[in-house]
Every structure is written in C-alpha cells, then in structure tokens.
C-alpha cells in the first residue's frame, strides 16, 4: 500500500525545513508519495479587489502563477536531493480548512508542517496553523522545529498508558522502524502537597512514592503489550514529578531528536482536543514532535 505524506509550505524558512524532513521520510520508504501544498489566502484576494479593483484580476493570476512556479521549483530541488515521488497542489481559501480538506480527500497518512511560519508574531497571538490543524484533523502530524540533519534515531515517547499514546508510538514506529524509543512516564503521588501541608512525615510520603512507582511499572508492562514495536527498540524510564517539567528535562538529558505524543478526541463530530501536556511539549520542546491518535 502506498504511503502518502502532505507537507504544507508558506515559503518561509521553517516550512522549508518541514519539506526537507518530509522528503527524507518519503525517500526512506520506496512506496511513499509526497505532496507539497501551498494555500493562497482568499482574504488576500479580497484585499486586492478592494484596494485595486481595476487590476485585481491580473494580480490574482500573477500571484497564482508565481506560487505554482515556486512550488514546482521546491519539488524539483527536493527530488534532486531526496529521490522520491513528489507532486504539488495549489489551493485557495483559509489555510486551516484547505489543508484539512486536502488531507482527507487524498487520504493522507502523515501531515508534515513547520511549527512556525512567516507570520510568527500573529501566530503567537492566535495559535499557529499547525496547532489549529492538529485540533481539526484526525491525521497524524509531524511538527518540524529543527533543520533536518539526519534520520531520527532517538525518540522520546511520554506515555500515560492510554490507547492514544500506544497509537502514536505504533504510528511513529511504522515510519521510523530503525529508531530507538524511550518510553517515559512521570508519576506523582496523589495529594502529596496536601500530605505535606498536613505535616505527614517524609518517610511516609517516600513510601507512597515507591508504591506509585511500582504501580507505574506494572502499568507499563501492560502498555508495552499493546505496542507493535520490537522489544530491542524499547527502553523504559520513570521519574517522579510533573509531566510537563520532566518531559522537557529528559528530552535534553537524552538528546532526543523526536518526541512522540498521543492526541485524544472528544467525539467523532467535535474538534479534537489537545491535552495540556501535549500542548506544553509542542510549545516548549526543542525537538520535532510527532502527534497521533487512534485511527477511529
């Protein structure tokens, strides 16, 4: 079965990094087909019509022609460095809607996007297109932050033992079968801060931590049984503390080049919900982030 990737670009430097990473992934899978997509904003055309009514039609044609030419040049350059099947698509409208529709229409297996685009300051205020696509689409998405230097080799996979985390790890392994994966779980003692305020002795709190760790180890055993990953590729790591802090800390410690996170949905008809830990990692990690959830 052909693997399909959709890489979106606004022709910014972060987007070029995403395209290169997508091409590297496509090259690694001979059956893969990569589509480069650019969305021309309908609001930009509306502005042209309002400000330059006499020349708007000619300018719109010029914008589309130049965008199509730029896409073709990007595809040719990528194919020269990363031999793989690449095509292009130019769409019009709102970037969010157009990209989600493209991914659904083409049954895309993996979307690849830069975390920040050309309008960095505006994105800080309203949330990046990448994050909004994650909320709308059920497709796995690779959010690229770094310029690709080599294939992913060290994956950090924070797990909460949910089906969403298992689905994300299985999906990432299908694309990256040669990468090693660290299964990371940050555990906490329920009401620990309350126990301290109540004057509970440290040795008793420590005993509760030991119990929490033992319970996490048992849950990890059951979780690993859900994975379609060879045991030789898996390492387990446990730390006490808040996940948002421990994940970013361990990312630096192990020098991870990719973080894999699960995504959960409210229902089939509602927008997908990004958990607070996933949002934090997407915003604050240095590594690229692969996010996926169960197929159904």
C-alpha positions as CSV (number, residue, x, y, z in Angstrom):
1,X,0.0,0.0,0.0
2,X,1.3,3.4,-0.9
3,X,2.2,5.7,2.0
4,X,1.2,9.3,1.5
5,X,2.6,12.5,3.0
6,X,1.3,16.0,2.8
7,X,3.8,18.8,3.5
8,X,2.4,22.3,3.8
9,X,4.5,25.4,2.9
10,X,4.1,29.2,3.1
11,X,7.6,29.5,1.6
12,X,9.2,30.5,4.9
13,X,12.4,29.0,6.3
14,X,10.6,26.9,8.9
15,X,8.3,25.5,6.2
16,X,11.4,24.6,4.1
17,X,12.8,22.6,7.0
18,X,9.4,20.7,7.2
19,X,9.5,20.0,3.4
20,X,13.0,18.6,3.6
21,X,12.1,16.4,6.6
22,X,9.1,15.1,4.6
23,X,11.2,14.3,1.6
24,X,13.7,12.4,3.8
25,X,10.9,10.3,5.2
26,X,9.5,9.7,1.7
27,X,12.9,8.7,0.4
28,X,13.2,6.1,3.2
29,X,10.1,4.4,2.0
30,X,10.1,3.4,-1.7
31,X,6.3,3.2,-1.7
32,X,5.8,6.7,-0.4
33,X,4.3,9.6,-2.3
34,X,4.9,13.2,-1.1
35,X,2.5,16.1,-1.9
36,X,3.7,19.7,-1.4
37,X,0.8,22.1,-0.7
38,X,0.5,25.9,-0.6
39,X,-2.7,27.7,0.2
40,X,-3.2,31.2,-1.2
41,X,-5.3,33.2,1.2
42,X,-8.7,34.2,0.0
43,X,-8.6,37.2,2.2
44,X,-5.5,38.4,0.3
45,X,-7.5,38.3,-2.9
46,X,-10.4,40.1,-1.2
47,X,-8.0,42.9,-0.2
48,X,-6.7,43.2,-3.8
49,X,-10.2,43.6,-5.1
50,X,-11.0,46.2,-2.6
51,X,-7.8,48.3,-3.0
52,X,-7.1,47.7,-6.7
53,X,-10.4,46.9,-8.3
54,X,-9.1,47.6,-11.8
55,X,-6.0,45.4,-11.6
56,X,-7.2,42.8,-9.1
57,X,-7.9,40.0,-11.7
58,X,-4.4,40.4,-13.3
59,X,-2.7,40.5,-9.9
60,X,-4.6,37.4,-8.8
61,X,-3.4,35.5,-11.8
62,X,0.1,36.6,-11.2
63,X,0.0,35.5,-7.6
64,X,-1.2,32.1,-8.5
65,X,1.3,31.7,-11.4
66,X,4.2,32.7,-9.1
67,X,3.1,30.4,-6.3
68,X,2.7,27.5,-8.7
69,X,6.2,28.2,-10.1
70,X,7.7,28.4,-6.6
71,X,6.1,25.1,-5.6
72,X,7.4,23.3,-8.7
73,X,10.9,24.6,-8.0
74,X,10.7,23.4,-4.5
75,X,9.6,19.9,-5.6
76,X,12.4,19.7,-8.2
77,X,15.0,20.7,-5.7
78,X,13.8,18.3,-3.1
79,X,13.6,15.4,-5.6
80,X,17.2,16.1,-6.7
81,X,18.5,15.7,-3.1
82,X,16.0,13.1,-1.9
83,X,14.8,10.9,-4.8
84,X,11.1,10.1,-4.2
85,X,7.8,10.7,-5.9
86,X,6.7,14.3,-5.3
87,X,3.7,16.2,-6.7
88,X,2.3,19.7,-5.9
89,X,-1.1,21.2,-5.2
90,X,-2.1,24.8,-5.0
91,X,-5.3,25.6,-3.1
92,X,-7.2,28.8,-2.3
93,X,-9.1,29.8,0.8
94,X,-8.4,29.6,4.5
95,X,-5.2,27.6,5.2
96,X,-6.8,25.6,8.1
97,X,-9.8,24.4,6.1
98,X,-7.9,23.8,2.9
99,X,-5.2,21.7,4.4
100,X,-7.6,19.6,6.4
101,X,-9.8,19.0,3.3
102,X,-6.7,18.1,1.2
103,X,-5.6,15.6,3.8
104,X,-9.0,14.0,4.0
105,X,-9.6,14.0,0.2
106,X,-6.2,12.4,-0.5
107,X,-6.4,10.0,2.5
108,X,-3.0,11.3,3.7
109,X,-1.2,9.1,6.1
110,X,1.1,11.8,7.6
111,X,0.9,15.6,7.6
112,X,4.2,17.5,7.9
113,X,4.3,21.1,8.9
114,X,6.7,23.7,10.4
115,X,5.7,24.8,13.9
116,X,6.1,28.5,13.0
117,X,5.5,30.1,9.6
118,X,6.0,33.5,8.0
119,X,3.7,35.4,10.4
120,X,5.4,34.5,13.7
121,X,4.1,37.3,15.8
122,X,0.5,36.9,14.7
123,X,0.7,33.1,15.4
124,X,1.8,33.8,18.9
125,X,-1.5,35.6,19.5
126,X,-3.9,33.3,17.8
127,X,-2.1,29.9,17.8
128,X,-0.1,28.5,15.0
129,X,-1.7,27.0,11.9
130,X,0.0,23.7,12.9
131,X,-1.8,23.6,16.3
132,X,-5.1,24.5,14.7
133,X,-4.7,21.8,12.1
134,X,-4.0,19.3,14.9
135,X,-7.3,20.3,16.6
136,X,-9.3,19.8,13.4
137,X,-7.7,16.8,11.7
138,X,-7.5,13.2,12.8
139,X,-4.4,12.6,10.6
140,X,-1.0,12.0,12.3
141,X,1.1,15.2,12.1
142,X,4.8,15.8,12.3
143,X,5.6,19.3,13.6
144,X,9.1,20.2,12.5
145,X,11.2,22.6,14.6
146,X,14.7,21.8,13.5
147,X,16.5,21.8,10.2
148,X,16.9,18.1,9.3
149,X,20.5,16.9,9.6
150,X,20.0,13.1,9.7
151,X,17.2,10.5,10.1
152,X,15.5,10.4,13.5
153,X,17.3,7.9,15.8
154,X,16.4,8.8,19.4
155,X,12.7,9.1,20.2
156,X,11.3,10.2,23.5
157,X,7.7,8.9,24.0
158,X,5.9,10.2,27.1
159,X,3.2,7.7,28.0
160,X,0.1,7.9,30.2
161,X,-0.7,4.3,29.4
162,X,-3.7,5.3,27.2
163,X,-4.7,4.0,23.8
164,X,-3.8,7.4,22.3
165,X,-0.2,7.1,23.5
166,X,0.0,3.5,22.1
167,X,-1.4,4.5,18.8
168,X,1.1,7.4,18.4
169,X,4.1,5.1,19.2
170,X,2.9,2.5,16.8
171,X,2.4,5.1,14.1
172,X,5.8,6.6,14.6
173,X,7.5,3.2,14.6
174,X,5.8,2.4,11.2
175,X,7.5,5.4,9.7
176,X,10.8,5.1,11.7
177,X,11.5,1.4,12.2
178,X,15.2,1.9,12.9
179,X,14.8,4.5,15.7
180,X,15.2,3.6,19.4
181,X,12.3,4.7,21.6
182,X,12.4,5.7,25.3
183,X,9.0,5.1,27.0
184,X,8.9,7.8,29.6
185,X,6.4,8.0,32.4
186,X,6.3,10.8,35.0
187,X,4.4,9.7,38.1
188,X,3.1,11.7,41.0
189,X,1.6,10.8,44.4
190,X,-2.0,11.9,44.6
191,X,-2.5,14.7,47.2
192,X,1.3,14.8,48.0
193,X,1.2,18.5,48.5
194,X,-1.8,18.2,50.8
195,X,0.0,15.5,52.8
196,X,2.9,17.8,53.3
197,X,0.7,20.7,54.4
198,X,-0.9,18.3,56.9
199,X,2.5,17.5,58.4
200,X,3.0,14.0,57.1
201,X,6.5,12.7,57.7
202,X,8.9,12.5,54.7
203,X,9.4,8.7,55.1
204,X,5.7,8.1,54.7
205,X,5.5,10.3,51.7
206,X,8.5,8.4,50.3
207,X,6.7,5.1,50.8
208,X,3.8,6.4,48.8
209,X,6.2,7.4,46.0
210,X,7.6,3.9,46.0
211,X,4.0,2.5,45.7
212,X,3.3,4.9,42.9
213,X,6.4,3.8,41.0
214,X,5.6,0.1,41.4
215,X,2.1,0.7,40.1
216,X,3.5,2.6,37.1
217,X,6.0,-0.3,36.4
218,X,3.1,-2.7,36.4
219,X,1.0,-0.5,34.1
220,X,4.0,-0.1,31.8
221,X,4.2,-3.9,31.3
222,X,0.5,-3.9,30.2
223,X,1.1,-0.9,28.0
224,X,4.1,-2.4,26.2
225,X,2.0,-5.4,25.3
226,X,-0.2,-3.1,23.1
227,X,2.8,-1.9,21.1
228,X,3.8,-3.2,17.7
229,X,7.5,-2.3,18.3
230,X,10.3,-4.9,18.8
231,X,11.5,-5.1,22.4
232,X,15.0,-4.4,21.3
233,X,13.9,-0.9,20.3
234,X,12.3,0.0,23.6
235,X,13.7,1.4,26.8
236,X,11.7,2.3,29.9
237,X,12.3,5.3,32.1
238,X,10.4,6.5,35.2
239,X,10.7,9.8,37.0
240,X,8.8,11.4,39.9
241,X,7.3,14.8,39.2
242,X,5.0,16.9,36.9
243,X,5.0,15.5,33.3
244,X,5.3,19.0,31.8
245,X,8.6,19.6,33.6
246,X,10.0,16.1,33.5
247,X,9.4,15.5,29.8
248,X,11.3,18.6,28.7
249,X,14.1,17.9,31.1
250,X,14.6,14.3,29.9
251,X,14.4,15.5,26.3
252,X,17.6,17.5,27.0
253,X,19.2,14.7,29.0
254,X,18.9,12.0,26.4
255,X,19.4,14.5,23.5
256,X,16.2,13.3,21.8
257,X,15.6,14.3,18.2
258,X,11.9,13.5,18.2
259,X,9.1,13.4,20.7
260,X,6.1,11.2,20.1
261,X,2.8,12.2,21.8
262,X,-0.8,11.0,21.8
263,X,-3.8,13.0,20.9
264,X,-7.3,12.5,22.2
265,X,-10.7,13.4,20.8
266,X,-14.0,14.4,22.4
267,X,-16.1,12.7,19.7
268,X,-16.3,11.9,16.0
269,X,-18.1,15.2,15.3
270,X,-16.4,17.6,17.7
271,X,-12.9,19.1,17.3
272,X,-10.1,17.1,18.6
273,X,-8.8,18.1,22.0
274,X,-5.0,18.6,22.5
275,X,-4.2,17.6,26.1
276,X,-2.4,20.2,28.2
277,X,0.8,18.1,28.4
278,X,0.9,17.7,24.6
279,X,0.3,21.5,24.1
280,X,3.1,22.2,26.5
281,X,5.6,19.9,24.8
282,X,4.6,21.3,21.4
283,X,5.3,24.8,22.6
284,X,8.4,24.3,24.6
285,X,10.4,21.3,23.3
286,X,13.5,21.7,21.2
287,X,12.8,18.5,19.2
288,X,10.4,17.9,16.4
289,X,7.1,16.5,17.7
290,X,5.0,13.6,16.2
291,X,1.4,13.6,17.3
292,X,-1.2,11.0,16.5
293,X,-4.2,9.3,18.0
294,X,-6.3,6.1,17.4
295,X,-7.4,5.7,13.8
296,X,-11.1,5.6,14.9
